[in-house]
Amino acid sequence: RYSDSPAELPGTLQSASGQATTEYHIVLLPEDRAFWRAGSRRIKSARPSTAGRFQFTAVPAGSYLLAALTDLDALDLLDMAFPEQIAPAGVKVSIGEAEKKVQDLRIK
C-alpha cells in the first residue's frame, strides 16, 4: 500500500569520537525477512553528506535495521544473502505512516 505522506528517516553518522563522518555507506533493511527480496522498496542505501547527514525518503511504515558499512557494491543490495550478513550489526528503528523519525548512528 502506498501513502500520500511517505515516511522519512534522516540522521547523522558519527565516528566513535563524536565527529561527523562520511566514509561509510548506510543501509536500511526491513527487520521482517519476508521483505528481503531483490528490488524491494524497503531495502535502501545512502551516503552521508560532508556533514555526516543521511536521509531515506519514501520509507514504508515498519520495523527496520540500520547499518553503517565500510564498503558496498550496488549489486550487494540485489543479493538476498547480503541482509543476513549485516542484520546482526543493525540498529533497530520503527517508523510509522507519514512519520519523520531521526536516527543518528555512531561507529563503535
N, C-alpha and C positions, 0 to 999 in steps of 0.2 A: 504494500500500500504506500502510495506517495502522499506527501503532505504539502500543503501550500506554504507551510512555515517550517522548512527543514532545520534540524538542529545544527549547531556549530560547536566545535571543540578546539579552542585556541589554548596556547600555553607557551611556556618558556623553558628552554633546555639549559641547564646549568651544570658546570663542572663540579667536582667534589668540593672545590674551594668556594663555590657560590658564584663564579663568574659565568656570564653568558658564553655559550659555546656553539659552534656551527659545524663541527667536524663529524656529525653523526647523521644518520637517516632515522626519521621517526616513522614507526609502523603502527597502524591501528588495525586490529583484527577483532572480530566478534568472539566473545567467550564461548558461545554456542557453536560447537563443531559442525552442526548441520549447515551453517552458512559458510564453511570453509570449502569454497569451490572456485575454480578459475573464473575470473571476470566478475566476481561478486562485488557489488557496490559497497559492501561493508568492509572490504579489505582495501586500505589506502596507505599511501606513504607520502611523506613530506620532508623537505629540508628546512632547517631553521634559517631565518634571515641573519644578517650580520649582527643583529641584536639578540640572537638566540631564540627569537619568536617563531612559532609554527602555528598553523591553523588548518583544521579539517572542516570543510563545509559540506552541506547536503548529507549529513550523517543520519541514517535511520535510527530511531529510538532503540535502545537496547543496552546490554552489558558488553563491554569491550575490554581488551587488553591493549596497553600502550607500551611500546618498547623502543629503546634507542639502540641502533646498530652502527657499528663502525663501517660496515660495508654492505651494500645492497645492489643487486642487479635487478633491473625491471622484470626479468624473467623469473626471479625468485617468487614474485607475487602470484605467478601462474602455477607454481609447483606446490601442490597441496601437502607435501611433506614439510614444507617450509614453516607453516604455522606451528607444527609440532616442535620444531627446534627452538622457536622464540617464545612460545606461550609461557613456559615456566619462569621466564625473567620479566614477564609483562606486569605492569601496574594496572590493577582493576579500576575501571571507571564506568559508571552507569550514566546514561544520558536519556532524558525524556523528550517527548514530542515537542518540537519548536524551542527546545532549551538551548541556551548558550552557556556552556559549562567550561570554566577554565581549569586546566590540569597541567601544572608545572611538573617537570621531571628533573631530577638531579642524578648525575652519573656518580656511582659509588667508586 
